[in-house]
Amino acid sequence: MTSISTAHGLLAIAGGSPVRAKVLRYGRQSIEEDDVQAVVETLRSDWLTTGPRVAEFEEAFASYVGAKYAVSFSSGTAALHGTVSVAGLLSGDEAITSPMTFAATANCVLYQNATPVFADVAPDTLNLDPAQAELKITRRTKAIIPVDYAGHPAEMEAFSALAAKHGLVIIEDACHALGAAYRGRKTGSIADMTVFSFHPVKHLTTGEGGMVTTQDAELAEKLRRFRNHGINSDARKRQLEGTWHYEMISLGFNYRLPDLACALGLSQLKKQNASLFRRRQIAARYTAALQEIPGVIVPQVRADVVPAWHLYPIRVDPLRFTVGRAEIFRALRGENIGVNVHYIPVHFHPYYRDRFGDRGGEFPMAESAYEQLISLPIFPGMTDEDIEDVVTAVSKVAEFFGR
Ligand SMILES: *Cc1c(COP(=O)(O)O)cnc(C)c1O
């Protein structure tokens, strides 16, 4: 490392002082006093698990995304498992999904002993490319699981057309996309089933938690049963009805989201529009400032969507820097910017390599993007100063390593 200075001083990894003193994480929950109160109130109530808050949260959530039904789960992953199960995926079946996602999107297919089949992503949005997905359709294909990467909605109309043509179920992994819109429709109201996550880095949190939304009453009923051992009514309903009788009619799990968590979810949902507004504001400021920096490629937004900005992933053009992404990443961490990488393509993980073989080179768009991606911090609690720090750090590091 040479010790050439930049307009912002020496890089921290070369002994300079960092842009900020404290680490800025890439994502973080926003918990306020009303959230705390909502949980405490529920703690003092009669119901800790399935009680009145579950249905209240589900109804409010369904109404927020414009869906008829919402079924809560103990995590986004459990929700994904629910969708592939009620879609009827079994051993021998296939579901097509994106390699540019969190492993859970593909893992849920394996839970059903079915096979996840990857198809490459589009170069601009890094979302599953419908044309690539179509090439992977066989007579065993049952579902397509597009992911709204970073909060940018997938090409839902193209996937719906594929579904109609081939008799497939569309499960949208919208864990990044609560509040997004596609062609004037809200994410959660479009696919056969849409999955959301309430992990603390996501748009709203319940600690752990997830939701499936659907317009289909039968799917909603099957999802409710699946998350409750395959039993056809819940304990609270039986108590209210004064009956002991229930039937387990399919094999399910305990994937319930407790009242405690739903109370937090309800309180968080009230602030969702304000949080979303702030995420969009942060993204707009980043884009305005960072698109001026040579070699930095800002996230692309298509004209027919309004993204929800769970992530703000930039790409660093390898031709414009003297070092690779890893070194740029290390330098940004040195400046106390808590950058991250989303995602290591799923087929690169050791488990997937062991099970399906080394498929390096099979998904060139996802693989080349992976080499360049860096997620910058974005969460509603960020201050204007935090945004400035990130922009300064990216400018500093890009200047130092720029060709
Ligand atoms: C967060 C996430 C999940 C899993 O959600 P959990 O609630 O953490 O189980 C699945 N898919 C994507 C794309 C995610 O970002």
The ligand as a Tripos MOL2 file, in Angstrom:
@<TRIPOS>MOLECULE
LIG
   15    15     1     0     0
SMALL
NO_CHARGES

@<TRIPOS>ATOM
      1 C1        -34.5590  -12.2850    4.7290 C.3       1 LIG1
      2 C2        -34.8090  -13.1300    3.5320 C.ar      1 LIG1
      3 C3        -35.3900  -14.4070    3.5970 C.ar      1 LIG1
      4 C4        -35.6030  -15.1420    4.8870 C.3       1 LIG1
      5 O1        -36.2860  -14.4850    5.8350 O.3       1 LIG1
      6 P1        -36.1000  -14.8580    7.3940 P.3       1 LIG1
      7 O2        -37.2220  -14.0950    8.0150 O.co2     1 LIG1
      8 O3        -34.7560  -14.3770    7.8090 O.co2     1 LIG1
      9 O4        -36.2670  -16.3210    7.5300 O.co2     1 LIG1
     10 C5        -35.6930  -15.0490    2.4270 C.ar      1 LIG1
     11 N1        -35.4400  -14.4980    1.2320 N.ar      1 LIG1
     12 C6        -34.8430  -13.2990    1.1240 C.ar      1 LIG1
     13 C7        -34.5940  -12.7440   -0.2420 C.3       1 LIG1
     14 C8        -34.5050  -12.5940    2.2630 C.ar      1 LIG1
     15 O5        -33.8850  -11.4090    2.1540 O.3       1 LIG1
@<TRIPOS>BOND
     1     1     2 1
     2     2     3 ar
     3     2    14 ar
     4     3     4 1
     5     3    10 ar
     6     4     5 1
     7     5     6 1
     8     6     7 2
     9     6     8 1
    10     6     9 1
    11    10    11 ar
    12    11    12 ar
    13    12    13 1
    14    12    14 ar
    15    14    15 1
@<TRIPOS>SUBSTRUCTURE
     1 LIG1         1 GROUP 0 **** ****
